[in-house]
Amino acid sequence: MSDTRPVTIFTLRDLRKVTGSSIRPLWQAAGLRANGFNDFQLDYGKLTHRGRLVHAHQDAIYHTDGLRYLADLHGVTWTYWRDGINRLALSPRKLHAKYIKVPRIKKREEGAYRRAEALVCAGTNVAAEVAHLNKVEIVRNAVDPSKYAPTNCHSLRVAVCGPFAADFDTKYTVPLLTQILKLDRKTEFTIIGEVEQQYKTILQAFENVTMLGWVDNFIDTLRSCSVLLAAYPPNIGCGSTKCKLLDAAACSLAIVATTAGGIDFDDEAFLHGETAQQLVDQIGYLSSESARMEYGKKSRDEVERSHDYIKESRKLIDIYERYLTR
């Protein structure tokens, strides 16, 4: 299909369902329109509009049909595999079988990156992984702050966001969360998102845990809590700021996170912990409403400063204009 609009934003993810992968092209499109830039179309699943420049998200870079494209990196797949394998308790034979796939994934991925006009990275940690290719542009993950009302929770209630599926991250986060729950049996924890049965059985054993599963009103559900716990695995240098963290911060929730959970978010805007005890101690500090309000303001201020979709979309417009004229 031909189209006069020069830019096509393209993802393989279904944009009818908001997920961590689909939200980035969605807010980019909204931000472009809000900035008065309408010379683009949005494709998902299949590339149907052949713009002069394709803005391809994640693995859509392998489906650009020989067109000029920008590669939008939410993360770097081969580093996710590398770090994920290091966290799995597997036999040496099984580990080797997985390790030998990493160089092939890296070769394919870097080949696509080299063919791209530029690499639009979702954060500084992503950019660092591909800096050697000398074509990095940083457009951080972002939200529309005006759409988020502050939390209406005046007690200590901690949100933990899934989904918890059988992947690399969950094999770390569920044991860590279990340790936290064993240490803190008084604080209310609300788990939002789908949880596989093997993990549900473990978490249901704690009386201070409420499991909601998938919710249609995610933001309102977040606002019923006062703190977000983001306990993500260590050594995921390929990552960018988590969308759920931005949602919580925009709602002025105080944030408690591991270094990886708060990746690419201002270090001063959240409370850090790596071990279960450190995270429990930080949650305990937030038992004071004044402390929650202090860190809730810090998290909201950081969203407005560094993760506003209007500001980040302006960066995209500049990138489009530069590469369309080449």
C-alpha angles and dihedrals in degrees: 000000000000122000134179094222108099101214129060118191104206133188133163090218121100105254092198089076119055111227136150089272100042098045095071098062089040096056091041090057091047091048093049091053092046088054091051096254110133102154093112143076129211120230129180133182094007133027104244101154115064102204121179087252125032117205098205121193123213113315092001084090087081092058104052096112095228094305125137108268146180113221112223107206115202085172139331111269100205093053090049088055092045094051094039093054090052089059097051121099097224135145116265089253094053092044091053091049090056096041093057089061093059098074090050091050090047093049093051094044096047090046089059091045092053091052092052121098089227141346113241102203123200092218148349094274091056090046091052091059092057101029091112089069090065097219104095126146119177120218108164126216109270147178138201101258092196090069095060124084118199122263116281093204116109098180133066106277119153124212119208115188126211161150095191105197131156097277139116096275097048092052085064104032099051095053089046092048090048090054090050092051091050090054096043114041096157106057116086113243121194116196113205120193140036118314124196114238095249090059094037090060090055097046097043089066090076116083093206093060125094116191115202102173118203111355128195093207098053097158094048089048090053090050089058087067130063102206135041119211112204106181103170128168121275124250100033097138091160093070136101133204109307114248092222090054090053090049091052093045091050087055089054094247115157111245128224112183148154116246090263092046091056095040115157091003118116108275091221093056098068142034116255133219135153103183127055091250093050091050092047090050091053091049088050090053087057092058084096112083091214090057091049091050091048094053093038089058091047092053093047091047090052091052091052092046103043110009106045111135093218093057095043092048090055087061088054092052090053090050093049093049093050096048097040090060094052 
